[in-house]
Amino acid sequence: FSLYLPLETQRYILKMVAVKLIMSNPEDYGFHLGPQDLYPVFTFSEIKLSTTDVVPLTMIAKACGISFKTIKDYNPHIRGYFLEKGTSTLLVPEGKDKEFNQKFYPLYNTLPKTQSSSSSSRYHVVKAGESLSAIARKYNTSLSGLQNLNKLSKKHRIHPGDKLRVQ
């Protein structure tokens, strides 16, 4: 109480002390918490996934029958919109792992496969005025294929000088 702090910080600290006191003995302050007031138990199922290519998280969500946001909420360690190739363990809501393999692998097999050898890859340097769809047409590929190959989301913007993999 004797620290010299900015006024805003003083108020914040006092509020946190009040919260700590109330949560230590809620009944003393008129709060009667029942089981329905507590957070539910976090239940989940695990999916072990081995892939030879990068996989969009939206594809995994679709195979589980859940939203992209749910995949991200259950797996905060995954950054971005794609799951890297290799073996991964994902958490999904309990029961959503049932029939995952039967739904996922047919979708996975439709993904355009990337070339493992970088020497056989071709690249395109973006010029002013070019769009992803125009570049995809130029190299006779789909827009989604170009986005998957370069790990780009639908909202990603390209800029002159960017280097895109096209094969």
Buried (B, 14 or more C-beta within 10 A) or exposed (E): EEEEEEEEEEEEEEEEEEEEEEEEEEEEEEEEEEEEEEEEEEEBBEBEBEBEBBBBBBBBBBBBBBEBEBBBEBBEEBEEBBBEBEEBEBBBBEEBBEEBBEBBEEBBEEBEEBEEEEEEEEEBEBEEEBEBEEBBEEEEBEBBBBBBBBBBEEEEEBEEEBEBBBB
